[in-house]
């Protein structure tokens, strides 16, 4: 099998178990059909309650009958496979860099260890604006734009059609989560007016060293919500809050896997938690997944929502700017860094 590149080797404590202990049947699968076609207020309220319980217990849940057309999902999966099966030369033509972080990339790092994957990123709203630098006093913005490959010919159309439908689902989920917190339906929508959301096409090739490498290392999502389509190969693992064990998420046909990100953890003042997850690799099968990262406008100031803060439950976080947070995080995308990247706990108010 040859030698594995040391860049891919996880520290011993983060290496995957090749025989996972159990499948995460406990992660709720929630049917959204009655919410999308509301006729029974009581049923809708039950679904809101279930979503709230899932966000508290797991930070994750799955949804079915979600309204995203199955043919669009199949089409974007097909063009993703065609693109990743293409030549390295063609993929390099749309390779991302520090000037334009949208496009193809094959050497991403998580927690300073290289992931066993290749990706293609594109903005949901093209163009989008983010801070030009992480420096607090630098007010300059830079414009991000998508770059599209010429092959497959229908790649761009499939991606843009898919993005529009998943965005609708993301807003619906945001509204349900808002209501589960006792807030108004549209309480959080305004933060996403000039959203910095993007979609990633992930390809995880077969890996001859599944006991040493990970498709994506352990991490939490920094944004608002993640809406993930995964294929039937599986590989996503969630760190269960109750005992810190890594639990695989069993693929459910046509379902989306939803997890709350750091921003919702802060907005909810830790009622809901952004939970660690990772992707294990497969020694014989390739895997594809498509996460939609639903992120607010670059100018959003993130802090616990005032309706959820009181004398008995004071704010647990200092306010921070999402765009500057994003700019700081992205500094590690292209080079290994000697220090840990910025995390929301850096903004946590001391309990003392």
C-alpha contacts under 8 A as a table, 3 or more apart, distances in Angstrom:
res1	aa1	res2	aa2	distance
1	X	208	X	6.82
4	X	8	X	7.30
4	X	9	X	7.62
4	X	209	X	7.16
5	X	8	X	5.87
5	X	9	X	7.29
6	X	9	X	5.21
7	X	113	X	6.04
7	X	114	X	5.56
8	X	113	X	5.93
8	X	114	X	4.86
8	X	115	X	6.41
8	X	116	X	6.96
8	X	212	X	7.52
8	X	213	X	5.47
8	X	214	X	7.59
9	X	113	X	7.11
9	X	114	X	7.86
9	X	212	X	5.26
9	X	213	X	5.22
10	X	13	X	7.94
10	X	14	X	5.92
10	X	15	X	5.66
10	X	113	X	6.69
10	X	212	X	5.85
10	X	213	X	5.80
10	X	214	X	7.36
11	X	14	X	5.46
11	X	15	X	6.47
12	X	15	X	5.41
14	X	217	X	7.98
14	X	218	X	7.66
15	X	211	X	6.34
15	X	212	X	5.78
15	X	213	X	6.99
15	X	214	X	7.59
16	X	210	X	7.67
16	X	211	X	5.94
16	X	212	X	7.33
16	X	213	X	7.97
16	X	214	X	7.54
16	X	280	X	6.79
17	X	20	X	5.79
17	X	211	X	7.00
18	X	210	X	7.50
18	X	211	X	6.46
20	X	23	X	7.68
20	X	246	X	7.79
20	X	247	X	7.20
20	X	248	X	7.26
21	X	247	X	7.48
22	X	247	X	6.55
22	X	248	X	7.21
23	X	247	X	6.15
23	X	248	X	5.31
23	X	249	X	6.39
23	X	250	X	6.23
24	X	27	X	5.75
24	X	247	X	5.63
24	X	248	X	5.70
24	X	249	X	5.32
24	X	250	X	6.50
25	X	28	X	7.41
25	X	249	X	7.67
25	X	250	X	7.29
27	X	54	X	7.34
27	X	58	X	6.91
27	X	60	X	6.73
27	X	61	X	5.55
27	X	62	X	7.24
27	X	249	X	7.72
28	X	54	X	6.63
28	X	60	X	7.99
28	X	61	X	5.16
28	X	62	X	6.11
29	X	61	X	6.17
29	X	62	X	4.58
29	X	63	X	5.53
29	X	64	X	7.05
30	X	47	X	7.28
30	X	50	X	7.75
30	X	51	X	7.78
30	X	61	X	7.38
30	X	62	X	6.04
30	X	63	X	4.75
30	X	64	X	6.23
31	X	34	X	7.55
31	X	63	X	5.78
31	X	64	X	4.96
31	X	65	X	5.75
31	X	66	X	7.38
32	X	35	X	5.23
32	X	36	X	6.26
32	X	47	X	7.72
32	X	63	X	6.61
32	X	64	X	6.26
32	X	65	X	5.47
32	X	66	X	5.49
33	X	36	X	5.28
33	X	37	X	6.18
33	X	64	X	7.86
33	X	65	X	5.24
33	X	66	X	6.62
33	X	67	X	7.88
34	X	37	X	5.06
34	X	38	X	5.17
34	X	39	X	6.97
34	X	40	X	7.48
34	X	43	X	7.10
34	X	44	X	6.61
35	X	38	X	4.99
35	X	44	X	5.66
35	X	47	X	7.89
36	X	66	X	7.62
36	X	67	X	7.49
38	X	41	X	7.17
38	X	44	X	7.13
40	X	43	X	5.42
40	X	44	X	6.49
41	X	44	X	5.13
41	X	45	X	6.19
42	X	45	X	5.08
42	X	46	X	6.23
43	X	46	X	5.01
43	X	47	X	6.38
44	X	47	X	5.17
44	X	48	X	6.33
45	X	48	X	5.03
45	X	49	X	6.17
46	X	49	X	5.06
46	X	50	X	6.19
47	X	50	X	5.00
47	X	51	X	6.15
48	X	51	X	5.15
48	X	52	X	6.22
48	X	176	X	5.82
48	X	177	X	7.14
48	X	179	X	6.85
48	X	180	X	5.38
49	X	52	X	5.11
49	X	53	X	6.21
49	X	180	X	6.11
50	X	53	X	5.07
50	X	54	X	6.13
51	X	54	X	5.06
51	X	55	X	6.15
51	X	61	X	7.46
51	X	176	X	7.54
51	X	177	X	6.85
51	X	180	X	7.00
52	X	55	X	5.13
52	X	56	X	6.26
52	X	177	X	6.63
52	X	180	X	5.11
52	X	181	X	7.18
53	X	56	X	5.14
53	X	57	X	6.00
54	X	57	X	5.18
54	X	58	X	5.45
54	X	59	X	6.19
54	X	60	X	6.24
54	X	61	X	6.03
55	X	58	X	5.65
55	X	59	X	4.15
55	X	60	X	6.01
55	X	61	X	7.43
55	X	259	X	7.77
55	X	260	X	7.09
55	X	272	X	5.47
55	X	273	X	7.02
56	X	59	X	6.00
56	X	271	X	6.44
56	X	272	X	4.90
56	X	273	X	6.65
57	X	241	X	7.23
58	X	61	X	7.40
58	X	240	X	6.67
58	X	241	X	6.63
58	X	273	X	7.99
58	X	275	X	7.33
59	X	259	X	5.61
59	X	260	X	5.78
59	X	272	X	6.63
59	X	273	X	5.66
59	X	274	X	5.83
59	X	275	X	5.68
60	X	257	X	7.10
60	X	258	X	5.53
60	X	259	X	4.37
60	X	260	X	6.80
60	X	275	X	7.82
61	X	257	X	5.92
61	X	258	X	5.32
61	X	259	X	6.61
62	X	255	X	6.25
62	X	256	X	5.46
62	X	257	X	4.38
62	X	258	X	5.75
63	X	66	X	6.30
63	X	255	X	5.47
63	X	256	X	5.36
63	X	257	X	6.61
63	X	258	X	7.46
64	X	254	X	6.84
64	X	255	X	4.84
64	X	256	X	6.83
65	X	255	X	7.79
66	X	169	X	6.89
66	X	255	X	7.90
67	X	169	X	7.23
68	X	72	X	7.60
68	X	73	X	7.65
68	X	165	X	5.71
68	X	166	X	6.38
68	X	169	X	7.29
69	X	72	X	5.52
69	X	73	X	6.75
69	X	165	X	7.81
70	X	73	X	5.16
70	X	74	X	6.22
70	X	254	X	7.12
71	X	74	X	5.05
71	X	75	X	6.04
72	X	75	X	5.01
72	X	76	X	6.24
72	X	158	X	7.12
72	X	161	X	7.30
72	X	162	X	5.81
73	X	76	X	5.38
73	X	77	X	6.18
73	X	162	X	6.69
74	X	77	X	5.09
74	X	78	X	6.11
75	X	78	X	5.05
75	X	79	X	6.35
75	X	158	X	6.38
76	X	79	X	5.26
76	X	80	X	6.04
76	X	155	X	7.49
76	X	158	X	5.36
76	X	159	X	5.90
76	X	162	X	6.92
77	X	80	X	5.09
77	X	81	X	6.31
77	X	288	X	7.71
78	X	81	X	5.25
78	X	82	X	6.33
79	X	82	X	4.94
79	X	83	X	6.05
79	X	152	X	6.37
79	X	154	X	7.44
79	X	155	X	5.64
79	X	158	X	7.52
80	X	83	X	5.12
80	X	84	X	6.20
80	X	155	X	7.63
80	X	201	X	6.66
81	X	84	X	5.22
81	X	85	X	5.93
81	X	203	X	7.96
81	X	288	X	7.93
82	X	85	X	5.12
82	X	86	X	6.29
82	X	152	X	6.61
83	X	86	X	5.21
83	X	91	X	7.63
83	X	151	X	6.77
83	X	152	X	6.38
84	X	87	X	7.91
84	X	91	X	7.73
84	X	203	X	7.12
86	X	90	X	6.77
86	X	91	X	7.16
87	X	90	X	5.36
87	X	91	X	6.47
88	X	91	X	5.09
88	X	92	X	6.04
89	X	92	X	5.19
89	X	93	X	6.63
90	X	93	X	5.36
90	X	94	X	7.49
90	X	149	X	7.55
91	X	94	X	5.73
91	X	95	X	6.44
91	X	104	X	6.42
91	X	149	X	7.49
92	X	95	X	4.75
92	X	104	X	7.11
93	X	149	X	7.44
94	X	103	X	5.48
94	X	104	X	5.74
94	X	147	X	6.17
94	X	148	X	6.65
94	X	149	X	6.22
95	X	102	X	7.92
95	X	103	X	5.35
95	X	104	X	4.36
95	X	105	X	5.82
96	X	99	X	7.91
96	X	100	X	5.75
96	X	101	X	4.90
96	X	102	X	5.37
96	X	103	X	4.76
96	X	104	X	5.50
96	X	105	X	6.14
97	X	100	X	5.31
97	X	101	X	5.29
97	X	102	X	7.79
97	X	334	X	7.63
98	X	101	X	5.80
98	X	334	X	7.23
100	X	103	X	7.93
100	X	144	X	6.25
100	X	145	X	7.25
101	X	121	X	7.97
101	X	144	X	7.61
102	X	120	X	7.45
102	X	121	X	5.16
102	X	122	X	5.52
102	X	123	X	7.30
102	X	144	X	7.48
102	X	145	X	7.03
102	X	146	X	5.77
102	X	147	X	6.73
103	X	119	X	7.92
103	X	120	X	5.05
103	X	121	X	4.96
103	X	122	X	6.35
103	X	146	X	6.95
103	X	147	X	5.96
103	X	148	X	7.35
104	X	118	X	7.50
104	X	119	X	5.67
104	X	120	X	4.31
104	X	121	X	6.58
105	X	108	X	6.87
105	X	118	X	5.85
105	X	119	X	5.40
105	X	120	X	6.42
106	X	117	X	6.43
106	X	118	X	4.23
106	X	119	X	6.33
107	X	114	X	6.38
107	X	115	X	6.96
107	X	117	X	7.67
107	X	118	X	7.09
108	X	114	X	5.82
108	X	115	X	5.89
108	X	117	X	7.93
108	X	118	X	7.82
108	X	333	X	6.21
108	X	334	X	7.28
109	X	112	X	5.33
109	X	113	X	5.12
109	X	114	X	4.18
109	X	115	X	5.56
109	X	332	X	7.73
109	X	333	X	6.57
109	X	336	X	7.50
110	X	113	X	5.47
110	X	114	X	6.35
110	X	115	X	6.56
110	X	216	X	6.57
110	X	217	X	5.43
110	X	218	X	7.42
110	X	219	X	7.33
111	X	217	X	6.90
111	X	218	X	7.62
111	X	219	X	7.64
111	X	340	X	7.43
111	X	341	X	7.91
112	X	336	X	5.58
112	X	337	X	6.77
113	X	217	X	7.39
115	X	213	X	7.44
115	X	214	X	6.00
115	X	215	X	5.08
115	X	216	X	5.11
115	X	217	X	6.68
116	X	204	X	6.35
116	X	205	X	7.44
116	X	207	X	7.58
116	X	213	X	6.76
116	X	214	X	5.95
116	X	215	X	4.42
116	X	216	X	6.93
116	X	281	X	7.58
117	X	202	X	6.82
117	X	203	X	5.55
117	X	204	X	4.48
117	X	205	X	6.53
117	X	215	X	5.70
117	X	216	X	7.69
118	X	202	X	6.10
118	X	203	X	5.34
118	X	204	X	6.67
119	X	200	X	6.50
119	X	201	X	5.46
119	X	202	X	4.69
119	X	203	X	6.21
120	X	200	X	5.61
120	X	201	X	5.07
120	X	202	X	6.83
121	X	198	X	6.75
121	X	199	X	5.73
121	X	200	X	4.46
121	X	201	X	6.41
122	X	146	X	5.62
122	X	147	X	7.65
122	X	198	X	5.53
122	X	199	X	5.50
122	X	200	X	6.61
123	X	126	X	5.66
123	X	127	X	7.39
123	X	128	X	7.34
123	X	145	X	7.24
123	X	146	X	6.23
123	X	196	X	7.35
123	X	197	X	6.19
123	X	198	X	4.26
123	X	199	X	6.37
124	X	160	X	7.55
124	X	163	X	6.08
124	X	164	X	7.70
124	X	196	X	7.66
124	X	197	X	5.65
124	X	198	X	5.08
124	X	199	X	6.69
125	X	128	X	6.14
125	X	195	X	7.25
125	X	196	X	7.35
125	X	197	X	7.23
125	X	198	X	7.90
126	X	144	X	7.43
126	X	145	X	5.65
126	X	146	X	6.45
127	X	143	X	6.46
127	X	144	X	5.54
127	X	145	X	4.75
127	X	146	X	7.23
128	X	143	X	5.83
128	X	144	X	5.21
128	X	145	X	6.74
128	X	194	X	7.58
128	X	195	X	7.56
128	X	196	X	6.19
129	X	141	X	6.27
129	X	142	X	5.70
129	X	143	X	4.76
129	X	144	X	5.98
129	X	196	X	7.31
129	X	298	X	6.86
130	X	141	X	5.56
130	X	142	X	5.66
130	X	143	X	6.75
130	X	144	X	7.44
130	X	196	X	7.67
130	X	298	X	5.51
130	X	323	X	5.74
130	X	327	X	7.44
131	X	134	X	7.04
131	X	138	X	7.92
131	X	139	X	7.03
131	X	140	X	6.07
131	X	141	X	4.32
131	X	142	X	5.93
131	X	298	X	7.26
131	X	323	X	5.85
131	X	324	X	6.32
131	X	327	X	6.46
132	X	138	X	7.58
132	X	139	X	7.79
132	X	140	X	5.52
132	X	141	X	4.76
132	X	142	X	4.94
132	X	327	X	7.54
133	X	138	X	6.70
133	X	140	X	7.68
133	X	324	X	7.40
133	X	327	X	6.01
133	X	328	X	7.65
134	X	138	X	7.66
134	X	324	X	5.22
134	X	325	X	7.33
134	X	327	X	4.99
134	X	328	X	4.97
135	X	138	X	5.48
135	X	324	X	7.55
136	X	139	X	7.79
136	X	324	X	7.19
148	X	155	X	7.78
148	X	156	X	6.37
149	X	152	X	7.23
149	X	155	X	7.42
149	X	156	X	7.84
150	X	153	X	5.82
150	X	155	X	7.91
151	X	154	X	7.59
151	X	155	X	6.86
152	X	155	X	5.20
153	X	156	X	7.65
154	X	157	X	5.40
154	X	158	X	6.08
155	X	158	X	5.35
155	X	159	X	6.20
156	X	159	X	5.16
156	X	160	X	6.09
157	X	160	X	5.27
157	X	161	X	6.03
158	X	161	X	5.32
158	X	162	X	6.08
159	X	162	X	5.18
159	X	163	X	6.09
160	X	163	X	5.04
160	X	164	X	6.40
161	X	164	X	5.46
161	X	165	X	6.78
162	X	165	X	5.40
162	X	166	X	6.31
163	X	166	X	5.27
163	X	167	X	5.95
163	X	199	X	7.46
164	X	167	X	5.22
164	X	168	X	6.59
165	X	168	X	5.28
165	X	169	X	6.68
166	X	169	X	5.00
166	X	170	X	6.13
166	X	227	X	7.78
166	X	292	X	7.49
167	X	170	X	4.93
167	X	171	X	6.30
167	X	294	X	7.95
168	X	171	X	5.30
168	X	172	X	6.35
169	X	172	X	5.04
169	X	173	X	6.16
170	X	173	X	5.13
170	X	174	X	6.09
170	X	225	X	7.48
170	X	227	X	6.96
170	X	294	X	6.97
171	X	174	X	4.95
171	X	175	X	6.23
171	X	189	X	7.26
172	X	175	X	5.16
172	X	176	X	6.32
173	X	176	X	5.04
173	X	177	X	6.10
174	X	177	X	5.16
174	X	178	X	6.07
174	X	188	X	7.11
174	X	189	X	7.45
174	X	225	X	7.73
175	X	178	X	4.97
175	X	179	X	6.23
175	X	185	X	4.93
175	X	186	X	5.95
175	X	187	X	7.65
175	X	188	X	7.35
175	X	189	X	7.59
176	X	179	X	5.13
176	X	180	X	6.12
176	X	185	X	6.98
177	X	180	X	4.90
177	X	181	X	6.43
178	X	181	X	5.30
178	X	182	X	6.74
178	X	183	X	5.30
178	X	184	X	6.51
178	X	185	X	5.99
178	X	186	X	7.44
178	X	187	X	6.58
178	X	188	X	6.81
179	X	182	X	4.99
179	X	183	X	4.97
179	X	184	X	5.82
179	X	185	X	5.57
180	X	183	X	7.25
181	X	268	X	7.41
183	X	187	X	6.37
183	X	307	X	7.85
184	X	187	X	5.21
185	X	188	X	7.96
186	X	189	X	5.28
186	X	190	X	7.64
187	X	190	X	7.28
188	X	191	X	5.96
188	X	192	X	7.74
189	X	192	X	5.68
189	X	193	X	7.23
190	X	193	X	5.47
191	X	194	X	7.59
191	X	195	X	7.44
191	X	296	X	5.30
191	X	297	X	6.15
191	X	300	X	6.49
192	X	195	X	4.48
192	X	196	X	7.90
192	X	295	X	6.89
192	X	296	X	4.37
192	X	297	X	5.59
193	X	296	X	7.43
193	X	297	X	6.63
194	X	296	X	6.91
194	X	297	X	4.70
194	X	298	X	7.63
195	X	294	X	7.68
195	X	295	X	5.80
195	X	296	X	4.47
195	X	297	X	4.23
195	X	298	X	7.26
196	X	294	X	7.52
196	X	295	X	5.26
196	X	296	X	5.74
196	X	297	X	5.58
196	X	298	X	6.63
197	X	292	X	7.38
197	X	293	X	5.45
197	X	294	X	4.74
197	X	295	X	4.62
197	X	296	X	7.05
198	X	292	X	6.07
198	X	293	X	5.46
198	X	294	X	7.00
198	X	295	X	7.85
199	X	290	X	6.95
199	X	291	X	5.84
199	X	292	X	4.47
199	X	293	X	6.10
200	X	290	X	5.65
200	X	291	X	5.57
200	X	292	X	6.63
201	X	288	X	7.43
201	X	289	X	6.29
201	X	290	X	4.88
201	X	291	X	7.11
202	X	288	X	5.51
202	X	289	X	5.19
202	X	290	X	6.10
203	X	286	X	7.27
203	X	287	X	5.95
203	X	288	X	4.81
203	X	289	X	6.91
204	X	215	X	6.31
204	X	281	X	7.02
204	X	286	X	5.54
204	X	287	X	5.02
204	X	288	X	6.29
205	X	282	X	7.93
205	X	285	X	7.15
205	X	286	X	4.50
205	X	287	X	6.59
206	X	281	X	6.93
206	X	282	X	5.45
206	X	283	X	4.93
206	X	284	X	5.25
206	X	285	X	5.19
206	X	286	X	4.93
206	X	287	X	7.86
207	X	210	X	5.85
207	X	281	X	6.23
207	X	282	X	5.90
207	X	283	X	4.66
207	X	284	X	7.22
208	X	283	X	5.19
208	X	284	X	7.99
209	X	212	X	5.49
209	X	213	X	6.16
209	X	283	X	7.09
210	X	213	X	5.57
210	X	214	X	7.05
210	X	280	X	7.24
210	X	281	X	5.56
210	X	282	X	6.26
210	X	283	X	6.09
213	X	280	X	7.72
213	X	281	X	7.34
214	X	217	X	5.68
214	X	278	X	7.59
214	X	279	X	6.03
214	X	280	X	4.98
214	X	281	X	5.79
215	X	278	X	7.54
215	X	279	X	4.98
215	X	280	X	5.44
215	X	281	X	5.42
216	X	278	X	5.37
216	X	279	X	4.91
216	X	280	X	7.19
217	X	277	X	7.92
217	X	278	X	5.21
217	X	279	X	6.70
218	X	276	X	6.14
218	X	277	X	5.41
218	X	278	X	4.60
218	X	279	X	7.87
219	X	276	X	5.15
219	X	277	X	5.73
219	X	278	X	6.54
220	X	261	X	6.95
220	X	262	X	7.24
220	X	274	X	6.23
220	X	275	X	5.86
220	X	276	X	4.76
220	X	277	X	6.46
221	X	226	X	7.64
221	X	260	X	7.76
221	X	261	X	4.87
221	X	262	X	6.17
221	X	274	X	7.00
222	X	261	X	5.45
222	X	262	X	4.80
222	X	263	X	6.59
223	X	226	X	7.85
223	X	261	X	5.07
223	X	262	X	5.79
223	X	263	X	5.46
223	X	264	X	7.87
223	X	293	X	6.89
223	X	294	X	6.60
223	X	295	X	5.04
223	X	296	X	7.52
224	X	260	X	6.28
224	X	261	X	4.82
224	X	262	X	6.58
224	X	263	X	5.04
224	X	264	X	5.63
224	X	293	X	7.44
224	X	294	X	5.57
224	X	295	X	5.20
224	X	296	X	7.07
225	X	258	X	7.13
225	X	259	X	5.95
225	X	260	X	4.79
225	X	261	X	5.29
225	X	264	X	7.60
225	X	293	X	6.20
225	X	294	X	5.10
225	X	295	X	7.10
226	X	257	X	7.94
226	X	258	X	5.65
226	X	259	X	5.38
226	X	260	X	6.55
226	X	261	X	7.00
226	X	291	X	6.40
226	X	292	X	5.55
226	X	293	X	4.74
226	X	294	X	5.98
227	X	256	X	6.23
227	X	257	X	5.91
227	X	258	X	4.87
227	X	259	X	7.01
227	X	291	X	5.63
227	X	292	X	5.01
227	X	293	X	6.71
227	X	294	X	7.74
228	X	256	X	5.39
228	X	257	X	4.97
228	X	258	X	6.30
228	X	289	X	7.12
228	X	290	X	5.70
228	X	291	X	4.13
228	X	292	X	6.14
229	X	254	X	7.92
229	X	255	X	7.10
229	X	256	X	5.19
229	X	257	X	6.59
229	X	289	X	5.62
229	X	290	X	5.04
229	X	291	X	6.14
230	X	233	X	7.98
230	X	234	X	6.98
230	X	251	X	7.05
230	X	256	X	7.58
230	X	257	X	7.98
230	X	288	X	6.43
230	X	289	X	4.33
230	X	290	X	6.39
231	X	234	X	6.53
231	X	251	X	6.98
231	X	287	X	6.83
231	X	288	X	6.00
231	X	289	X	6.22
232	X	251	X	5.53
232	X	252	X	7.69
232	X	253	X	7.46
233	X	251	X	7.42
233	X	285	X	7.42
233	X	286	X	7.84
233	X	287	X	6.01
234	X	248	X	7.90
234	X	249	X	7.15
234	X	250	X	6.45
234	X	251	X	5.80
234	X	287	X	7.44
235	X	248	X	6.76
235	X	249	X	7.38
235	X	279	X	5.16
235	X	280	X	4.95
235	X	281	X	6.40
235	X	282	X	7.70
236	X	248	X	5.84
236	X	249	X	5.70
236	X	277	X	7.16
236	X	278	X	5.93
236	X	279	X	4.55
236	X	280	X	6.56
237	X	246	X	5.86
237	X	247	X	5.16
237	X	248	X	4.16
237	X	249	X	5.74
237	X	277	X	5.56
237	X	278	X	5.39
237	X	279	X	5.97
237	X	280	X	7.32
238	X	246	X	5.55
238	X	247	X	5.21
238	X	248	X	6.34
238	X	249	X	7.05
238	X	275	X	7.32
238	X	276	X	6.26
238	X	277	X	4.41
238	X	278	X	6.73
239	X	244	X	5.39
239	X	245	X	5.48
239	X	246	X	4.53
239	X	247	X	6.16
239	X	275	X	6.79
239	X	276	X	5.53
239	X	277	X	5.82
240	X	243	X	6.04
240	X	244	X	5.00
240	X	245	X	5.45
240	X	246	X	6.30
240	X	247	X	6.55
241	X	244	X	5.41
241	X	245	X	7.88
241	X	275	X	7.72
251	X	255	X	7.84
252	X	255	X	5.47
259	X	274	X	7.32
259	X	275	X	7.86
260	X	263	X	7.96
260	X	264	X	6.10
260	X	265	X	7.30
260	X	272	X	7.64
260	X	273	X	7.07
260	X	274	X	5.42
260	X	275	X	7.75
261	X	264	X	5.68
261	X	265	X	6.56
261	X	273	X	7.65
261	X	274	X	4.83
261	X	275	X	7.74
262	X	265	X	4.92
262	X	266	X	6.31
262	X	273	X	7.35
262	X	274	X	5.21
262	X	344	X	6.90
263	X	266	X	5.12
263	X	267	X	6.05
263	X	302	X	6.86
264	X	267	X	4.85
264	X	268	X	5.80
264	X	272	X	6.98
264	X	273	X	7.62
264	X	274	X	7.53
265	X	268	X	5.35
265	X	269	X	6.12
265	X	270	X	4.98
265	X	271	X	6.97
265	X	272	X	5.22
265	X	273	X	4.93
265	X	274	X	5.82
266	X	269	X	4.91
266	X	270	X	6.05
266	X	302	X	7.23
266	X	303	X	5.92
266	X	304	X	5.24
266	X	316	X	7.78
266	X	317	X	6.69
267	X	270	X	7.69
267	X	302	X	7.10
267	X	303	X	5.79
267	X	304	X	4.15
267	X	305	X	5.13
268	X	271	X	5.31
268	X	272	X	6.07
268	X	304	X	6.03
268	X	305	X	6.63
268	X	308	X	6.68
269	X	272	X	7.59
269	X	304	X	5.08
269	X	305	X	7.35
269	X	308	X	6.95
269	X	309	X	7.40
269	X	315	X	6.41
269	X	316	X	6.08
269	X	317	X	7.52
270	X	273	X	5.75
270	X	316	X	7.69
282	X	285	X	5.63
282	X	286	X	6.92
282	X	287	X	7.89
296	X	300	X	6.57
296	X	322	X	7.64
297	X	300	X	5.50
297	X	322	X	7.58
297	X	323	X	7.47
298	X	321	X	7.53
298	X	322	X	5.62
298	X	323	X	4.04
298	X	324	X	7.70
299	X	321	X	6.51
299	X	322	X	6.56
299	X	323	X	6.02
300	X	321	X	5.91
300	X	322	X	5.59
300	X	323	X	7.27
301	X	319	X	6.31
301	X	320	X	5.52
301	X	321	X	4.56
301	X	322	X	6.21
302	X	319	X	5.46
302	X	320	X	5.32
302	X	321	X	6.10
302	X	322	X	6.50
303	X	317	X	6.30
303	X	318	X	6.32
303	X	319	X	4.62
303	X	320	X	6.84
304	X	308	X	7.08
304	X	309	X	7.01
304	X	315	X	5.95
304	X	316	X	7.31
304	X	317	X	6.69
304	X	319	X	7.96
305	X	308	X	5.53
305	X	309	X	6.71
306	X	309	X	5.24
306	X	310	X	7.94
307	X	310	X	7.91
308	X	313	X	7.75
309	X	313	X	5.47
309	X	314	X	5.33
309	X	315	X	5.80
310	X	313	X	4.99
310	X	314	X	5.38
310	X	315	X	7.81
311	X	314	X	5.58
315	X	318	X	7.66
315	X	349	X	7.64
316	X	348	X	5.74
316	X	349	X	5.16
316	X	350	X	7.81
317	X	347	X	5.47
317	X	348	X	4.31
317	X	349	X	5.13
318	X	347	X	5.28
318	X	348	X	6.23
318	X	349	X	6.37
319	X	347	X	7.39
320	X	325	X	7.44
320	X	347	X	7.44
321	X	324	X	5.53
321	X	325	X	6.17
322	X	325	X	4.99
322	X	326	X	6.05
323	X	326	X	5.04
323	X	327	X	6.12
324	X	327	X	4.95
324	X	328	X	6.10
325	X	328	X	5.20
325	X	329	X	6.20
325	X	342	X	7.32
326	X	329	X	5.09
326	X	330	X	6.12
327	X	330	X	5.27
327	X	331	X	6.67
328	X	331	X	5.55
328	X	341	X	7.66
328	X	342	X	6.81
329	X	332	X	6.28
329	X	333	X	7.80
329	X	341	X	6.09
329	X	342	X	6.12
330	X	333	X	5.26
331	X	334	X	6.86
331	X	335	X	7.50
332	X	335	X	5.38
332	X	336	X	6.08
332	X	337	X	6.23
332	X	341	X	7.28
333	X	336	X	7.81
337	X	340	X	7.40
337	X	341	X	8.00
342	X	346	X	6.99
343	X	346	X	5.69
343	X	347	X	7.85
344	X	347	X	5.44
344	X	348	X	6.81
345	X	348	X	4.85
